[in-house]
Amino acid sequence: GAVVSQHPSRVICKSGTSVKIECRSLDFQATTMFWYRQFPKKSLMLMATSNEGSKATYEQGVEKDKFLINHASLTLSTLTVTSAHPEDSSFYICGGRGLYGYTFGSGTRLTVV
Amino acid sequence: AQKVTQAQTEISVVEKEDVTLDCVYETRDTTYYLFWYKQPPSGELVFLIRRNSFDEQNEISGRYSWNFQKSTSSFNFTITASQVVDSAVYFCALSFLTGNQFYFGTGTSLTVIP
């Protein structure tokens, strides 16, 4: 079946630095990729939707300069958290839409110290 | 507006009890897809089921069963003879034939007590 690989699974970074999270569709071409953020004991909040080769569409309230999304190929999307702060600490999950449905990565737990 | 409601925030059951997780959705589209995902403590989303809006047949897979009722816009999930390994957060979700929106419900945290 379709597999999405998300890397890293955990990352700790210092406040003020940037962190990149990768999301790869391993055996299908993801025409659309999604990025979600999940706070502890909360639901998955859609941050942005990206289509290959075009700019991401951000949900209301999500800072596009803070959360840079790149979807340069049909198999790779990246989320860069720029100038990270402790309040950016969260669980981030990506997902890809292929021909047959939606598949999600295993998530990245970001801790900003 | 598209919306998925999981009214039960947290449920605790004793092992071997049956438990039903409720999901109510809201959409004006006639073609849509409903999903259930399991999120164990490790965080990944485990796909459980997908149903399209034209297929109202109930489905059973081992101890899991799903009841889809368009008349009440519900897609409930029942775990029979629950086990400790069923402890997780369960999400109901909604998507459409066109467009790229994928809506998650707020999730239900299930704890199965041994």
Interface residues (C-beta under 8 A of the other chain):
Chain A: T32 F34 Y36 K41 K42 S43 L44 L46 T49 N51 F91 I93 G95 R97 G101 Y102 T103 F104 G105 S106 G107 R109
Chain B: Y33 F35 Y37 S42 G43 E44 L45 F47 R50 F91 S95 N100 Q101 F102 Y103 F104 G105 T106 G107 S109
